Amino acid sequence: MPKKNATTTKAPEKQAAPKKAKLPSIDVRIDSLVDYEGSKTKAFASANIGGAFAIHGLRIMDSEKGLFVSMPSRKDGENYREVFHPVSSEARDELNKKVLAAYEQKLTEEQSQEQDETETLSEEESQAPVTQTM
């Protein structure tokens, strides 16, 4: 027979893993490409987050390790501080992925447009009337 004053201890309940926050939709626009020789900045971009927030001044930078996205920042004395930054690594990864994809798409569009212009010029030159003088 169990003792009346005996206390039983329950095994601690396992806490559920924290739910990952659902990331809002991110739409990115490349504002301009930078074509200065020797510049590490390759483009400027803007992002719309969840249809509620806009971020301007994102930079696509080239480094020894490859392309990366630099967040908008301001100079604070000797250091630069990000004005905007994602809160989680998942959010940062998603933003980086979208910005770099938009950059690659813009480069492809620019190259395609340049190729079309070159072909148009070649066609115009080949269709020019040939005149012969004596």
C-alpha positions as CSV (number, residue, x, y, z in Angstrom):
1,M,0.0,0.0,0.0
2,P,1.5,3.4,-1.0
3,K,2.2,5.9,1.7
4,K,-0.3,8.8,1.9
5,N,2.4,11.5,2.2
6,A,4.6,10.2,-0.6
7,T,5.0,12.5,-3.6
8,T,5.5,11.3,-7.0
9,T,7.5,13.1,-9.6
10,K,6.6,13.2,-13.2
11,A,9.2,13.1,-15.9
12,P,9.7,16.5,-17.3
13,E,7.5,17.1,-20.3
14,K,9.4,17.6,-23.5
15,Q,9.1,21.1,-24.8
16,A,8.0,21.3,-28.4
17,A,10.6,22.7,-30.8
18,P,9.9,26.3,-31.5
19,K,8.0,26.7,-34.7
20,K,9.9,28.4,-37.5
21,A,8.3,31.6,-38.4
22,K,6.8,31.6,-41.8
23,L,8.8,34.0,-44.0
24,P,6.8,36.7,-45.8
25,S,6.9,36.9,-49.6
26,I,9.9,38.8,-50.9
27,D,9.8,40.6,-54.3
28,V,13.1,42.0,-55.5
29,R,13.8,44.6,-58.2
30,I,17.3,45.4,-59.6
31,D,17.4,49.2,-59.7
32,S,20.7,49.6,-61.6
33,L,23.7,47.7,-62.7
34,V,27.1,49.1,-62.0
35,D,29.6,48.8,-64.8
36,Y,32.6,50.7,-63.5
37,E,35.9,48.8,-63.9
38,G,37.4,47.8,-60.6
39,S,34.1,48.4,-58.7
40,K,33.2,45.8,-56.1
41,T,29.6,46.9,-56.3
42,K,27.8,45.2,-59.2
43,A,24.2,46.4,-58.7
44,F,21.7,48.1,-56.5
45,A,18.4,46.5,-55.6
46,S,15.2,47.1,-53.7
47,A,13.0,44.6,-52.0
48,N,9.3,44.5,-51.0
49,I,8.7,42.3,-48.0
50,G,5.2,40.9,-47.6
51,G,3.7,43.8,-49.5
52,A,4.1,45.9,-46.3
53,F,7.8,47.0,-46.2
54,A,10.2,48.3,-48.8
55,I,14.0,48.2,-48.5
56,H,16.1,50.3,-50.8
57,G,19.9,50.4,-51.1
58,L,20.7,46.7,-51.1
59,R,24.0,46.2,-52.9
60,I,25.2,43.2,-54.8
61,M,28.9,43.0,-54.1
62,D,31.7,40.9,-55.6
63,S,34.5,39.6,-53.4
64,E,37.1,36.9,-53.5
65,K,34.5,34.5,-52.2
66,G,31.9,35.4,-54.8
67,L,28.8,37.5,-54.9
68,F,27.0,38.6,-51.8
69,V,24.3,41.0,-50.7
70,S,25.2,44.0,-48.6
71,M,22.4,45.5,-46.4
72,P,21.8,49.2,-46.4
73,S,24.1,50.8,-43.8
74,R,25.2,54.2,-42.4
75,K,28.5,55.3,-41.1
76,D,28.7,55.6,-37.3
77,G,32.1,57.1,-36.5
78,E,34.7,54.6,-37.8
79,N,32.2,51.8,-38.3
80,Y,29.3,51.0,-40.6
81,R,26.0,49.8,-39.1
82,E,23.3,48.1,-41.0
83,V,20.1,50.2,-41.1
84,F,18.1,47.1,-42.0
85,H,18.9,43.4,-41.4
86,P,17.1,40.1,-41.3
87,V,16.4,38.8,-37.8
88,S,17.1,35.1,-38.6
89,S,19.6,33.3,-40.7
90,E,16.7,31.7,-42.6
91,A,15.3,35.2,-43.5
92,R,18.8,36.4,-44.5
93,D,19.3,33.3,-46.7
94,E,15.9,33.8,-48.4
95,L,16.6,37.5,-49.0
96,N,20.1,36.8,-50.4
97,K,18.7,34.0,-52.6
98,K,16.0,36.3,-54.1
99,V,18.3,39.3,-54.6
100,L,21.0,37.2,-56.3
101,A,18.4,35.4,-58.5
102,A,17.0,38.8,-59.6
103,Y,20.5,40.0,-60.4
104,E,21.3,36.9,-62.5
105,Q,18.0,37.4,-64.4
106,K,18.7,41.1,-65.0
107,L,22.2,40.2,-66.4
108,T,20.6,37.6,-68.7
109,E,18.1,40.2,-69.9
110,E,20.8,42.8,-70.5
111,Q,22.9,40.3,-72.5
112,S,19.9,39.3,-74.5
113,Q,19.0,42.9,-75.2
114,E,22.6,43.7,-76.3
115,Q,22.6,40.6,-78.6
116,D,19.3,41.7,-80.2
117,E,20.7,45.2,-80.8
118,T,23.9,43.8,-82.4
119,E,21.8,41.5,-84.6
120,T,19.5,44.4,-85.6
121,L,22.5,46.5,-86.6
122,S,24.0,43.6,-88.6
123,E,20.7,43.1,-90.4
124,E,20.4,46.9,-91.2
125,E,24.0,46.9,-92.6
126,S,23.3,43.8,-94.8
127,Q,20.1,45.3,-96.2
128,A,21.6,48.7,-97.1
129,P,21.4,49.3,-100.8
130,V,24.7,48.8,-102.7
131,T,25.6,51.6,-105.0
132,Q,28.3,51.4,-107.6
133,T,30.0,54.4,-109.0
134,M,32.4,54.7,-111.9
